Amino acid sequence: MSFAPRSPQPQAPAPGARSTRNRAIAIGLSAAVVAGLVAFGSFMLLDNSAADEKSDNASAAHDGKHPGGHGDAKGGAIEGLKSWDAAKLGRQHVAGTVDYPMKPPVGGDHNASWMNCDGDVYEKALPDVNAVHSLEHGAVWVTYNGSAAEADVAALAERVEKTPFTLMSPYAGQEGAITLSAWGKQVTVDSADDRRVDQFLTEYVQGAQTPEPGAPCTGGLATVPQ
């Protein structure tokens, strides 16, 4: 009796091999998912960083603008700016008058009471000793004499009223028509639209020169002492 040769039958994969193959597939899929998540996370990080940078730039641009909306007012050095050594300006509270070496004064010993400087416009001249105390709190003092044009005085008064930590008053003893003073800093201009007005206010309203940062501009004298 003869028999036809039998063809070899395919063998089912061993259980161990099937498990190994499934594990390899699962690892491959997991690696692909992780890679995708890493790529997506990197994209979001870069996108958020770009958005933050854009926001920071916008904030910096806004910070450079004056509250009155006059745009970037710094624009570099202030032409004609006068400075005094802050370390040599006295800061003692004294009674009576003080003989200041500059008019208007930019610092020195002063009265214990400050003039309110929360955008306050005074129609009468202020005692130097009270106004200097306002400068110590970070205020800018805008003064003018009889040479200033009425339109400039009105424009400056409107500007001061909108700007916290400023005050304004006439000052007959100053040389220039309009003077802006801060602690240890001063500039004189001829008109209200001089760009240095914006520069000075932006730089020195509660600026780095302030001897008492955080001190108030309210709660002082609201009217001119007699």
Phi and psi restraints in degrees (value plus and minus 20) as a CYANA .aco file:
   2 SER   PHI    -133.9   -93.9
   2 SER   PSI     131.7   171.7
   3 PHE   PHI    -145.3  -105.3
   3 PHE   PSI     119.1   159.1
   4 ALA   PHI     -91.2   -51.2
   4 ALA   PSI     121.8   161.8
   5 PRO   PHI     -81.2   -41.2
   5 PRO   PSI     118.2   158.2
   6 ARG   PHI    -108.5   -68.5
   6 ARG   PSI     115.2   155.2
   7 SER   PHI     -95.0   -55.0
   7 SER   PSI     124.1   164.1
   8 PRO   PHI     -85.1   -45.1
   8 PRO   PSI     113.2   153.2
   9 GLN   PHI    -108.8   -68.8
   9 GLN   PSI     119.2   159.2
  10 PRO   PHI     -81.2   -41.2
  10 PRO   PSI     119.2   159.2
  11 GLN   PHI    -114.5   -74.5
  11 GLN   PSI     114.9   154.9
  12 ALA   PHI     -87.3   -47.3
  12 ALA   PSI     119.1   159.1
  13 PRO   PHI     -81.1   -41.1
  13 PRO   PSI     125.1   165.1
  14 ALA   PHI     -85.4   -45.4
  14 ALA   PSI     128.2   168.2
  15 PRO   PHI     -74.4   -34.4
  15 PRO   PSI     -57.3   -17.3
  16 GLY   PHI     -85.6   -45.6
  16 GLY   PSI     -59.8   -19.8
  17 ALA   PHI     -86.4   -46.4
  17 ALA   PSI     -61.4   -21.4
  18 ARG   PHI     -81.6   -41.6
  18 ARG   PSI     -60.9   -20.9
  19 SER   PHI     -84.5   -44.5
  19 SER   PSI     -60.5   -20.5
  20 THR   PHI     -83.8   -43.8
  20 THR   PSI     -63.1   -23.1
  21 ARG   PHI     -83.9   -43.9
  21 ARG   PSI     -63.1   -23.1
  22 ASN   PHI     -83.0   -43.0
  22 ASN   PSI     -58.8   -18.8
  23 ARG   PHI     -84.7   -44.7
  23 ARG   PSI     -61.1   -21.1
  24 ALA   PHI     -82.6   -42.6
  24 ALA   PSI     -61.7   -21.7
  25 ILE   PHI     -83.4   -43.4
  25 ILE   PSI     -63.8   -23.8
  26 ALA   PHI     -82.9   -42.9
  26 ALA   PSI     -61.4   -21.4
  27 ILE   PHI     -83.9   -43.9
  27 ILE   PSI     -62.0   -22.0
  28 GLY   PHI     -81.4   -41.4
  28 GLY   PSI     -64.3   -24.3
  29 LEU   PHI     -84.6   -44.6
  29 LEU   PSI     -60.3   -20.3
  30 SER   PHI     -83.7   -43.7
  30 SER   PSI     -62.2   -22.2
  31 ALA   PHI     -82.8   -42.8
  31 ALA   PSI     -59.0   -19.0
  32 ALA   PHI     -85.4   -45.4
  32 ALA   PSI     -61.6   -21.6
  33 VAL   PHI     -84.0   -44.0
  33 VAL   PSI     -65.3   -25.3
  34 VAL   PHI     -80.9   -40.9
  34 VAL   PSI     -63.5   -23.5
  35 ALA   PHI     -81.5   -41.5
  35 ALA   PSI     -61.4   -21.4
  36 GLY   PHI     -83.4   -43.4
  36 GLY   PSI     -62.2   -22.2
  37 LEU   PHI     -85.0   -45.0
  37 LEU   PSI     -60.6   -20.6
  38 VAL   PHI     -82.0   -42.0
  38 VAL   PSI     -64.2   -24.2
  39 ALA   PHI     -83.3   -43.3
  39 ALA   PSI     -62.4   -22.4
  40 PHE   PHI     -85.5   -45.5
  40 PHE   PSI     -61.4   -21.4
  41 GLY   PHI     -83.5   -43.5
  41 GLY   PSI     -60.5   -20.5
  42 SER   PHI     -83.3   -43.3
  42 SER   PSI     -61.4   -21.4
  43 PHE   PHI     -82.1   -42.1
  43 PHE   PSI     -65.2   -25.2
  44 MET   PHI     -85.3   -45.3
  44 MET   PSI     -57.5   -17.5
  45 LEU   PHI     -83.1   -43.1
  45 LEU   PSI     -66.0   -26.0
  46 LEU   PHI     -84.3   -44.3
  46 LEU   PSI     -60.3   -20.3
  47 ASP   PHI     -85.1   -45.1
  47 ASP   PSI     -62.6   -22.6
  48 ASN   PHI     -87.2   -47.2
  48 ASN   PSI     -57.6   -17.6
  49 SER   PHI     -82.7   -42.7
  49 SER   PSI     -61.9   -21.9
  50 ALA   PHI     -84.3   -44.3
  50 ALA   PSI     -60.0   -20.0
  51 ALA   PHI     -86.2   -46.2
  51 ALA   PSI     -61.0   -21.0
  52 ASP   PHI     -83.9   -43.9
  52 ASP   PSI     -60.8   -20.8
  53 GLU   PHI     -83.9   -43.9
  53 GLU   PSI     -61.2   -21.2
  54 LYS   PHI     -83.4   -43.4
  54 LYS   PSI     -61.0   -21.0
  55 SER   PHI     -85.5   -45.5
  55 SER   PSI     -61.7   -21.7
  56 ASP   PHI     -83.4   -43.4
  56 ASP   PSI     -60.8   -20.8
  57 ASN   PHI     -83.9   -43.9
  57 ASN   PSI     -59.9   -19.9
  58 ALA   PHI     -85.9   -45.9
  58 ALA   PSI     -60.1   -20.1
  59 SER   PHI     -85.5   -45.5
  59 SER   PSI     -61.0   -21.0
  60 ALA   PHI     -82.9   -42.9
  60 ALA   PSI     -60.5   -20.5
  61 ALA   PHI     -84.4   -44.4
  61 ALA   PSI     -59.6   -19.6
  62 HIS   PHI     -87.3   -47.3
  62 HIS   PSI     -60.1   -20.1
  63 ASP   PHI     -83.3   -43.3
  63 ASP   PSI     -49.2    -9.2
  64 GLY   PHI     -96.1   -56.1
  64 GLY   PSI     -26.0    14.0
  65 LYS   PHI    -112.0   -72.0
  65 LYS   PSI     122.9   162.9
  66 HIS   PHI     -95.1   -55.1
  66 HIS   PSI     129.8   169.8
  67 PRO   PHI     -73.8   -33.8
  67 PRO   PSI     -45.2    -5.2
  68 GLY   PHI     -99.9   -59.9
  68 GLY   PSI     -21.1    18.9
  69 GLY   PHI      62.7   102.7
  69 GLY   PSI      13.2    53.2
  70 HIS   PHI    -115.6   -75.6
  70 HIS   PSI      -7.6    32.4
  71 GLY   PHI      56.8    96.8
  71 GLY   PSI    -186.5  -146.5
  72 ASP   PHI     -88.5   -48.5
  72 ASP   PSI      86.9   126.9
  73 ALA   PHI    -116.4   -76.4
  73 ALA   PSI     -33.5     6.5
  74 LYS   PHI     -84.5   -44.5
  74 LYS   PSI     -85.6   -45.6
  75 GLY   PHI      37.3    77.3
  75 GLY   PSI      12.1    52.1
  76 GLY   PHI      72.4   112.4
  76 GLY   PSI    -179.1  -139.1
  77 ALA   PHI     -86.5   -46.5
  77 ALA   PSI     128.9   168.9
  78 ILE   PHI    -110.0   -70.0
  78 ILE   PSI      94.8   134.8
  79 GLU   PHI     -84.1   -44.1
  79 GLU   PSI     113.6   153.6
  80 GLY   PHI      58.9    98.9
  80 GLY   PSI     -11.0    29.0
  81 LEU   PHI     -86.8   -46.8
  81 LEU   PSI     113.1   153.1
  82 LYS   PHI    -126.6   -86.6
  82 LYS   PSI     118.0   158.0
  83 SER   PHI    -150.3  -110.3
  83 SER   PSI     126.2   166.2
  84 TRP   PHI    -142.9  -102.9
  84 TRP   PSI     131.2   171.2
  85 ASP   PHI     -88.0   -48.0
  85 ASP   PSI      91.7   131.7
  86 ALA   PHI     -80.2   -40.2
  86 ALA   PSI     -49.9    -9.9
  87 ALA   PHI     -88.0   -48.0
  87 ALA   PSI     -39.7     0.3
  88 LYS   PHI    -118.5   -78.5
  88 LYS   PSI     -19.8    20.2
  89 LEU   PHI    -112.8   -72.8
  89 LEU   PSI      97.2   137.2
  90 GLY   PHI     -82.5   -42.5
  90 GLY   PSI     135.8   175.8
  91 ARG   PHI    -155.5  -115.5
  91 ARG   PSI       5.2    45.2
  92 GLN   PHI    -103.0   -63.0
  92 GLN   PSI     127.7   167.7
  93 HIS   PHI    -104.3   -64.3
  93 HIS   PSI     106.3   146.3
  94 VAL   PHI    -152.1  -112.1
  94 VAL   PSI     139.8   179.8
  95 ALA   PHI    -119.8   -79.8
  95 ALA   PSI     127.9   167.9
  96 GLY   PHI      66.4   106.4
  96 GLY   PSI    -186.1  -146.1
  97 THR   PHI    -109.0   -69.0
  97 THR   PSI     144.3   184.3
  98 VAL   PHI    -149.8  -109.8
  98 VAL   PSI     117.2   157.2
  99 ASP   PHI    -107.9   -67.9
  99 ASP   PSI      73.8   113.8
 100 TYR   PHI    -103.2   -63.2
 100 TYR   PSI     123.0   163.0
 101 PRO   PHI     -98.7   -58.7
 101 PRO   PSI     -28.3    11.7
 102 MET   PHI    -152.3  -112.3
 102 MET   PSI     132.1   172.1
 103 LYS   PHI    -149.3  -109.3
 103 LYS   PSI      97.8   137.8
 104 PRO   PHI     -88.2   -48.2
 104 PRO   PSI     138.6   178.6
 105 PRO   PHI     -92.8   -52.8
 105 PRO   PSI     133.5   173.5
 106 VAL   PHI    -137.6   -97.6
 106 VAL   PSI      -7.6    32.4
 107 GLY   PHI     134.3   174.3
 107 GLY   PSI     151.7   191.7
 108 GLY   PHI     108.0   148.0
 108 GLY   PSI    -197.8  -157.8
 109 ASP   PHI     -78.2   -38.2
 109 ASP   PSI     130.1   170.1
 110 HIS   PHI    -176.6  -136.6
 110 HIS   PSI     152.7   192.7
 111 ASN   PHI     -91.2   -51.2
 111 ASN   PSI     134.4   174.4
 112 ALA   PHI     -89.3   -49.3
 112 ALA   PSI     -38.4     1.6
 113 SER   PHI    -122.0   -82.0
 113 SER   PSI     113.3   153.3
 114 TRP   PHI    -119.6   -79.6
 114 TRP   PSI     138.2   178.2
 115 MET   PHI    -100.8   -60.8
 115 MET   PSI     119.3   159.3
 116 ASN   PHI     -77.1   -37.1
 116 ASN   PSI     116.3   156.3
 117 CYS   PHI    -157.2  -117.2
 117 CYS   PSI      15.7    55.7
 118 ASP   PHI    -114.4   -74.4
 118 ASP   PSI      36.3    76.3
 119 GLY   PHI      58.0    98.0
 119 GLY   PSI      13.3    53.3
 120 ASP   PHI    -109.0   -69.0
 120 ASP   PSI     111.2   151.2
 121 VAL   PHI    -133.2   -93.2
 121 VAL   PSI      99.2   139.2
 122 TYR   PHI    -126.0   -86.0
 122 TYR   PSI     116.3   156.3
 123 GLU   PHI    -106.3   -66.3
 123 GLU   PSI     -35.2     4.8
 124 LYS   PHI    -131.3   -91.3
 124 LYS   PSI     138.2   178.2
 125 ALA   PHI     -83.9   -43.9
 125 ALA   PSI     125.0   165.0
 126 LEU   PHI    -120.1   -80.1
 126 LEU   PSI     129.3   169.3
 127 PRO   PHI     -84.5   -44.5
 127 PRO   PSI     111.6   151.6
 128 ASP   PHI     -73.8   -33.8
 128 ASP   PSI     -60.9   -20.9
 129 VAL   PHI     -86.0   -46.0
 129 VAL   PSI     -47.0    -7.0
 130 ASN   PHI    -105.6   -65.6
 130 ASN   PSI     -58.4   -18.4
 131 ALA   PHI     -86.8   -46.8
 131 ALA   PSI     -57.1   -17.1
 132 VAL   PHI     -82.1   -42.1
 132 VAL   PSI     -56.3   -16.3
 133 HIS   PHI     -82.4   -42.4
 133 HIS   PSI     -54.9   -14.9
 134 SER   PHI     -84.2   -44.2
 134 SER   PSI     -58.8   -18.8
 135 LEU   PHI     -82.4   -42.4
 135 LEU   PSI     -56.4   -16.4
 136 GLU   PHI     -81.8   -41.8
 136 GLU   PSI     -47.2    -7.2
 137 HIS   PHI    -105.8   -65.8
 137 HIS   PSI     -19.2    20.8
 138 GLY   PHI      81.9   121.9
 138 GLY   PSI      -7.6    32.4
 139 ALA   PHI    -103.3   -63.3
 139 ALA   PSI     137.3   177.3
 140 VAL   PHI    -128.0   -88.0
 140 VAL   PSI     110.3   150.3
 141 TRP   PHI    -125.2   -85.2
 141 TRP   PSI      96.7   136.7
 142 VAL   PHI    -119.0   -79.0
 142 VAL   PSI     103.2   143.2
 143 THR   PHI    -148.0  -108.0
 143 THR   PSI     138.4   178.4
 144 TYR   PHI    -169.0  -129.0
 144 TYR   PSI     135.9   175.9
 145 ASN   PHI    -138.4   -98.4
 145 ASN   PSI    -189.6  -149.6
 146 GLY   PHI     -86.6   -46.6
 146 GLY   PSI     -33.3     6.7
 147 SER   PHI    -100.9   -60.9
 147 SER   PSI     -33.9     6.1
 148 ALA   PHI     -94.2   -54.2
 148 ALA   PSI     117.0   157.0
 149 ALA   PHI     -88.8   -48.8
 149 ALA   PSI     126.0   166.0
 150 GLU   PHI     -79.2   -39.2
 150 GLU   PSI     -58.3   -18.3
 151 ALA   PHI     -84.0   -44.0
 151 ALA   PSI     -57.2   -17.2
 152 ASP   PHI     -88.5   -48.5
 152 ASP   PSI     -60.3   -20.3
 153 VAL   PHI     -82.7   -42.7
 153 VAL   PSI     -62.9   -22.9
 154 ALA   PHI     -84.9   -44.9
 154 ALA   PSI     -61.9   -21.9
 155 ALA   PHI     -85.6   -45.6
 155 ALA   PSI     -60.9   -20.9
 156 LEU   PHI     -87.2   -47.2
 156 LEU   PSI     -59.3   -19.3
 157 ALA   PHI     -82.3   -42.3
 157 ALA   PSI     -61.4   -21.4
 158 GLU   PHI     -84.1   -44.1
 158 GLU   PSI     -59.0   -19.0
 159 ARG   PHI     -86.5   -46.5
 159 ARG   PSI     -65.1   -25.1
 160 VAL   PHI     -83.0   -43.0
 160 VAL   PSI     -62.3   -22.3
 161 GLU   PHI     -80.5   -40.5
 161 GLU   PSI     -42.8    -2.8
 162 LYS   PHI    -115.7   -75.7
 162 LYS   PSI     -20.3    19.7
 163 THR   PHI    -141.3  -101.3
 163 THR   PSI      86.1   126.1
 164 PRO   PHI     -78.7   -38.7
 164 PRO   PSI     134.2   174.2
 165 PHE   PHI      42.3    82.3
 165 PHE   PSI      21.6    61.6
 166 THR   PHI    -158.1  -118.1
 166 THR   PSI     138.6   178.6
 167 LEU   PHI    -169.4  -129.4
 167 LEU   PSI     140.4   180.4
 168 MET   PHI    -164.8  -124.8
 168 MET   PSI     122.5   162.5
 169 SER   PHI    -182.3  -142.3
 169 SER   PSI     139.5   179.5
 170 PRO   PHI     -91.6   -51.6
 170 PRO   PSI     133.4   173.4
 171 TYR   PHI    -169.8  -129.8
 171 TYR   PSI      77.6   117.6
 172 ALA   PHI     -87.6   -47.6
 172 ALA   PSI     -45.7    -5.7
 173 GLY   PHI    -103.9   -63.9
 173 GLY   PSI     -20.3    19.7
 174 GLN   PHI    -106.5   -66.5
 174 GLN   PSI     136.7   176.7
 175 GLU   PHI     -99.7   -59.7
 175 GLU   PSI     -70.7   -30.7
 176 GLY   PHI    -102.4   -62.4
 176 GLY   PSI     145.9   185.9
 177 ALA   PHI     -84.6   -44.6
 177 ALA   PSI     -63.8   -23.8
 178 ILE   PHI    -153.4  -113.4
 178 ILE   PSI     111.2   151.2
 179 THR   PHI    -149.8  -109.8
 179 THR   PSI     118.9   158.9
 180 LEU   PHI    -136.1   -96.1
 180 LEU   PSI     107.7   147.7
 181 SER   PHI    -146.8  -106.8
 181 SER   PSI     119.5   159.5
 182 ALA   PHI    -151.7  -111.7
 182 ALA   PSI     156.9   196.9
 183 TRP   PHI     -83.0   -43.0
 183 TRP   PSI      90.4   130.4
 184 GLY   PHI      59.1    99.1
 184 GLY   PSI     -14.4    25.6
 185 LYS   PHI    -155.1  -115.1
 185 LYS   PSI     125.8   165.8
 186 GLN   PHI    -181.1  -141.1
 186 GLN   PSI     123.7   163.7
 187 VAL   PHI    -163.5  -123.5
 187 VAL   PSI     126.3   166.3
 188 THR   PHI    -136.0   -96.0
 188 THR   PSI     114.2   154.2
 189 VAL   PHI    -151.3  -111.3
 189 VAL   PSI     147.9   187.9
 190 ASP   PHI    -121.4   -81.4
 190 ASP   PSI     -37.7     2.3
 191 SER   PHI    -167.3  -127.3
 191 SER   PSI     141.2   181.2
 192 ALA   PHI     -90.5   -50.5
 192 ALA   PSI     -44.7    -4.7
 193 ASP   PHI    -111.8   -71.8
 193 ASP   PSI     -11.5    28.5
 194 ASP   PHI     -82.5   -42.5
 194 ASP   PSI     110.0   150.0
 195 ARG   PHI     -80.0   -40.0
 195 ARG   PSI     -40.8    -0.8
 196 ARG   PHI     -90.2   -50.2
 196 ARG   PSI     -40.0     0.0
 197 VAL   PHI     -82.6   -42.6
 197 VAL   PSI     -69.5   -29.5
 198 ASP   PHI     -80.6   -40.6
 198 ASP   PSI     -65.0   -25.0
 199 GLN   PHI     -79.5   -39.5
 199 GLN   PSI     -66.9   -26.9
 200 PHE   PHI     -86.1   -46.1
 200 PHE   PSI     -65.2   -25.2
 201 LEU   PHI     -83.0   -43.0
 201 LEU   PSI     -62.7   -22.7
 202 THR   PHI     -83.7   -43.7
 202 THR   PSI     -59.2   -19.2
 203 GLU   PHI     -98.9   -58.9
 203 GLU   PSI     -56.6   -16.6
 204 TYR   PHI    -136.4   -96.4
 204 TYR   PSI     -27.5    12.5
 205 VAL   PHI     -87.2   -47.2
 205 VAL   PSI      91.7   131.7
 206 GLN   PHI      32.0    72.0
 206 GLN   PSI      18.8    58.8
 207 GLY   PHI     -99.3   -59.3
 207 GLY   PSI    -194.6  -154.6
 208 ALA   PHI     -85.3   -45.3
 208 ALA   PSI     -38.6     1.4
 209 GLN   PHI     -97.3   -57.3
 209 GLN   PSI     -29.8    10.2
 210 THR   PHI     -82.5   -42.5
 210 THR   PSI      99.2   139.2
 211 PRO   PHI     -89.4   -49.4
 211 PRO   PSI     -51.6   -11.6
 212 GLU   PHI    -144.7  -104.7
 212 GLU   PSI      51.5    91.5
 213 PRO   PHI     -81.4   -41.4
 213 PRO   PSI     117.0   157.0
 214 GLY   PHI      73.8   113.8
 214 GLY   PSI     -32.0     8.0
 215 ALA   PHI     -90.2   -50.2
 215 ALA   PSI     129.5   169.5
 216 PRO   PHI    -100.4   -60.4
 216 PRO   PSI     142.5   182.5
 217 CYS   PHI    -133.8   -93.8
 217 CYS   PSI      -9.2    30.8
 218 THR   PHI    -140.5  -100.5
 218 THR   PSI     150.0   190.0
 219 GLY   PHI      62.8   102.8
 219 GLY   PSI     -14.0    26.0
 220 GLY   PHI    -121.1   -81.1
 220 GLY   PSI    -161.1  -121.1
 221 LEU   PHI    -107.3   -67.3
 221 LEU   PSI     105.9   145.9
 222 ALA   PHI    -114.7   -74.7
 222 ALA   PSI     -36.5     3.5
 223 THR   PHI    -149.3  -109.3
 223 THR   PSI     139.9   179.9
 224 VAL   PHI     -92.1   -52.1
 224 VAL   PSI     106.1   146.1
 225 PRO   PHI     -82.9   -42.9
 225 PRO   PSI     124.9   164.9
